[in-house]
Amino acid sequence: MRFPAYPKYKPSGVDAFPKVPEHWGAKRLKTSATYWVSNVDKLSADDELPVRLCNYTDVYYNDEITPDLSLMEATATSEEIRRFGLAVDDVVITKDSEEWSDIAIPARVAATAPDLVCGYHLAIVRPRPAALSGGFLLRAMQATAVNQQFQIAATGVTRFGLPKSAIGEAWLPLPPLAEQAAIAEFLSRETAKIDALVTKKWTLIERLKEKRTALISRTVTRGLPPDAARAAGLDPHAKLKPSGIDWLGDVPEHWEISRLRFLFRNLDHRRVPISGEDRASLDKVYPYYGASGIIDQVEDYIFDEPLILVAEDGANLLSRSTPLAFMATGKYWVNNHAHILKPVDGDIRYWVAVLQTFDYTPLISGAAQPKLTGERLGSIELPRPPKDEQRAIADYLDVETAKLDRMVSLTDAAVERLLEYRGALVTAAVTGKIDVREAAA
């Protein structure tokens, strides 16, 4: 859809948006809103009042804040509730972040409650109703021309923070109130359409990934489908036998079952544990899985062949969304947070697929500090097809997963284009590059 430009423009006097429609203004935020930074933490105390806390992620992942969100239950003093309680049309922004691009992400308070309170690392911006609407302010803060002013003002190196004073210094394009409402209404409607499309494509991506996982799991535990087996010169209807292992079920009759310790050489003795402080001073020549860096003194520990790495500890052990095994290639070294496995024989691509399929959860010890020991890893029982069949399975999976990966990549690119269009539309409407009054009506 194409939108017309305004009939006439004038210089704004602001570098971020050099011109605005003739009847618009350009003012610093402090002239049209009040703002303050919250210091309400997530800790609860017996002598405080119960509240629902609007936290960083609530703002980051939502355009609108309402009491219906799954908000954290916490406590605050009566004075904190008075100072940091949220009102309808407030815009809450992220004040601190590990990434400068995540500074000043906004969300508008669409509905409130007496116990709805703004949490730490956030700032409240309250529009003056006679000059600025919350709906327009939300979109203005999403617009590149406005948002980048906050990002530039943020300070820090490894963590960024937006000074309170910088909030009020940002310049806003300022249409008349009625036009602000029209722009906000138009953008709410149009961004909702875009967001619905993005959600559908994300759902498609998840289904494609699930299909990929299921394809790998089925193939490495049951063998090739009949047509692929026939094309590879294998029996397309191989008989099955009970494996005696719960996670495997039935496997082709001619396959063996072996413990991992007999199928792989464990090379954990060649890991290089180095502190984070030491790593920071090293030249980054080769990848260091688990961190980065390399030094000449440990050349004996550099790997120059494809090997399989399996996570040993860390929160990822309990996450089913991240494969715990992968194949490292090129020149690299490995820290002491991953097990290093070298297949005794067979096709390494097949073994990677098997180890990505396996559910390690029953073998992991410790909840606060999850760990998969080498002994438990070695006890895993795995299916072992003949070498030529391993190669055929790996070749088949390379082709079929590449198709699915291509579809995921194309869908990802479509999402990226939709989000770019969303951002461009918001910026164009907020800065007056397009006239959406008729479309809004």
N, C-alpha and C positions, 0 to 999 in steps of 0.2 A: 504494500500500500504506500502510495506517495502522498506526502503532506505538503501543503504550500508554505512558502516563507511569508513573513509579515510584510506588509506594504513598504514600511520605512524602518530604517535602523539609525542608531546614533552611537558614537563612541561611548564605551562604558568607563574608560579610564582604568580598567583592570586587565592585567596581562592574561589572566586565566580565561577570560571571555571578553575579547576586545570590543565587541559591539553587542548591543541589546536592542530589542524593539523600541521604537521611538517613545512610547508611553510607559516603558519600564524604568526602574531605577537600579542602582547597584549600591549596596550598603554592607558594611561589616556586620557580622552576625550579632555582635554585642549591642547593636542599636535596635534589634528586633527580638531579642531573646535573653533570658537569664540562663546561667549554667553553673554547675558545681559538680565536684567529684565525690563519689561515694567512698566511704571507708568501712562499710559493713562487711565483716568477714563471715566465713561459713561455720564458724564455731558456735556451739550452743551453750548457753549458761542457764542454770536453774533460776536465777534472779531476773531473767529477761522475759520478754513476751514472745509468743510463737508468731512467726511470720513465714510467708512464702517468698523466697529469694529469687529475684531475676538475676541470673548469672551470665557470665561471658558467653557461654555456648547458646543460651536462650536468645541472645541478641544476634550472635554471629549467624545462626541458621534460620532466623525468622525475620520477615519484614514487619510483622506485628506481634506485640506482646499482649496477652490476655491472661486472666487468672485460670483459664482452661488448660493452659500448657502444663506439662509435667514439671512443675517448679520444685526446687529443693525446699524442704522444710528446715527452718533454722530458728534462731532467736535474735532479737534486737532490743535495745533499750527504747523506752517511749520517746526519748529525744531523737534517736536514730530513725524511728518510724516517722516522726514528724518531719525531719529534714530530708529523708531519702525515700519517703513514700511516693509512689508513682501516680501521676494524674493523667487522665485522658488527654491525648495530643502531645504529651512529652515525647521527645525523641532521645532514646538512650544510645550512646555510642561506646565502642570499645576504645579504651584509653591506653592500654598497654598490650604489647604483643611481641612474640618472638620474630615476627616478620613485619617489616615496615608497611607492606601492602595490606596488612590486616588492621591497620590503624583507622579509627573512625568509621568502622562498619556500623550502620545505624539500624534501629528498629523503632517503630512508632508504637506507643501505648494506645491500643484501640479500645480497651476496657480495663477497668481497675477494680480493686477491692481494698478495704481498710488495712489488710495485712500484706499487701503487695509492695515489696521493698526492693530498691536497687542495690545490687551487690558490689563487691570490690572489683577493681580494674575497669570500672565503667564510669561514665559521666552522664549526667542528666542535662538535657537542653530543653528549656521550657519556653515555647514561643509566646510573644506578647500578642494576644488575640486581635488587637487592633491593627497589627502590622504583618503578621506571619501565621500561616496555618501549619499545623503539625504534619498534615498529609503532604503539603508541598515541601516542607523542610526535610522530610524523609527522603523524597526523591532528589532534592537538591544535594543532600549529603551522599547519595549514591552516584551522582553525576561526576564524571571524571574531572571536570573543570573545578569543582568545589572540593571533592575528596582529596585530590592531589595536594591541595594546600595544607591539609592536615598531615598528610604523609611527609611532606617536605619539612614541616615544623617539628616532627617527632625527633627525639634525641635518643642516642644509644648506639651500641655496636652489635652486641649479641642479643640484646633485648631492647625493644623500643618503647618509649613512653611519650605521650602527648602532654606537654605542659598545659595547665589550666588556662593560662593567659593566652595561649595560641588558639584556643577554641573560639574566643570572641573576636580574634583578629581576622578570621577567614571572611572573604568577600562572597556575598550571595547576589545573584540576579534576583530582582524583586518586582514581579508583576503586581498589579492591583489584586486585592483579596479575592474578588470573584473569579479572576483569571487563574489565581493560584489553585482555587478549588477545582476549576475545570481541568487544569493540567494534572492535578493529583488524581482526579476521577478517571481521566483518560488513561493515565499510566497504570493505575490499579487494574483496570480492565484488560489492557493490552499485555501487561507483564503476567497477569494470571493465565492468559492464553499461552504465552511462551513457556511459563513454568509447567503448565500441564503437558505440553509437548516434551519438555526436558524430562519430566518424571516418567513418561511413557518410554522414552529412549533409555533412561537409566534402568527401568524394569527389563527392557529387552537385553541390555548388556548383562544384567545379573543372570537372566535365563540362559544366555549364550555361554556364560562362564560355568553355570551349573551343568549345561550339556557337555561342555568340554571335560569337566571333572568326571562326569558319569561315563563318558566315552573312554577316557583313559582307564578308569577303574575297571570297567567291564572287560576291556581288551587285555589288560595285563594279568587278569585273574581267570579269564575264560578262553582267551585266545582270539584269533581273528574271526570276523564274521565270515560266513561261507564263501561269498564271492571273492573276498580279499584272500582267504586261505587258498582257494582254488587258483587264483592268479599267481600266488606265491609258490605253487607246487606242493601245498600241504593238504592234508585230509580236511575237507570242508565240513565234515560231520564227525569230528573226533569224539569218542566216548568220554564221559566224565566219571570221576570217582570222588568219593568223599575225601576231603583233605584232612579232616579231623581237627581243623582250626576254625573257630567261630567266625572270624572276620573274612575268611576266604571262602568257606562253603565248598562246593564241588569245583574241581579243576580237571583239565584234560588228563586222561588216564596215563599218558606217557610223560607227564611232567613230574619232576621231583619236588620235594619239600625239604628245605634246609634252613638251619639257623643262620642268621646274618654273620655270625663270627666265622663261619666256614666259607662264606661267599665273598668276603671282603678282607683286605688288609687294613687294619686300623693304624693311621699315621698321626695320631694325636701327639706323639712324642716330638713332632716337628712343628708344633704350634709355637707362636711367639707372643707371650703375654707382656704387654707394655702399658704403662700407665697413661691416662689421658694427657697428663702434663707433658710426658716425654714425647707422645705422639705429635703434639702440637708443634714441636720444634723440628720434626723430621721432614726431609724432602719427600714430596709425594710423587714417587717415581712409578710404583706399582700399586695396584689395589691391595688394600689390607682389609679383608672381610671382617666386619665388626667395627672397623674404624678406618684410618687411612694413614699411609706413610711407609717408608722403607729406608733402611740404612745399609751401607755396604758390609758392616760387621756381621750381618745375619744372612749373607748370601746363601749359606747352606740350608736355610729354611725357606728359600724362595721356591715355589712350585712352578713348573713349566709344562704341565700336562693336565688334561681334563680330569678332575676328581669330583667326588660327591661330598658336599658339606651338609651336615645335619645339625640343626641348632641344639646346643647343650643346655642353655639356661635362658632366662628372660621371659617377659610377659608374652612374647609371641608363641611360646610353647602351648599356651591355653587358648590361642586364637585359631579357629578352624578356617578363617578367611585367608590366612597367609601360609603357603606351603613351607614346611619345616626343612625340606630337602631341596637342593638345587645343584646344578653342575657349574663349577667354576672353571673358566678357561683362560688362556693366555698366561702371562706371568703374574703371580700374586703370592701373598702370604696370608696366613690365617691366625687370628688371635685365639685365646683360650675359651671362647664362648661357642665354638662349633666343633663337632667331631669331623674328622677327615677320613673318608672311606675310599679305597681303591679296589675296584672289582678284581677278583682273582682271574676271572675270564668272562667271556660273554660280551654283550653290547652294553656299554655304559648308559646309552640313551634309554634302554629298557629298564635298567636298574634305577635310574632317576625317576622314571614314571612310577615304578612300584613303590619306591620310598616316598613319593609325593602322595600316593593313594592311601598309605597306611595311617591309621588313627593311633597316635602315640599317647593319647590321654591316659589310658590305664597304667602306663609305665612312668608317668611323671610324678615326682615326689615334691612335696612342699607347695603350699598355696601362695604364701607371701613371696617366696623366692623359688619359683618352679625350676626343676632340674631334671634332665634326662641323662642318667649316668651311662658310661660306656658299657658297663656290665649289662644293664637292662637293654640297651640298644642291641648288643650282641645276641641277646636271647630271642629276638624277633624271628619268627618262622616265615619264610618267604617262598613263593612259587618259583621254580627254576625250569623254564622250558629249555629245549636244546638250543645250541648257539644260533643255528640258522633260523630257528623260529623267533628267537629274541630279535634278531636283525630284521626279520620280516615284520614283526610287531612294531618295532621302532620306526621302520620306514613308513608303515601305514599311519602311525600316529603323527609322524612329521607332516604328512600330507593333510590329514583330516583336521588336526589342530590348527594348521596354518590357515585353512579355510575359515574356521571359527574365529581365529585371531584377527583375520582380515575383516570379518563382519563387525567384530568388537571395535576395531580401529576406525572403520568407517562411521560407525554409530557414535563413537567418541568424538570424531571430527564434527559430526552433525550437531552434537551437543555444544561443542565449542563455538560453532558458528551461531547457534541460537543465543548463547550467552553473550557473545560479542554484539549481536544485533540488539539484544535487550539493553545492554549498557549504552550502546550508541543511541537508541531511541530515548532512553531516560535523559541522557546528556543533551540531545538535540531539543527535546521539549522543555527542559528546565532552563536552558540558556537562550531560548527563543529562536533557535535556528529553524524550527518548524512551527507553524501555527496549527494547534490542535483544537481550537475552540469549536469549530464546526463539527469535528469528529467527536468531541466530548459531548456536544449537544445531541 
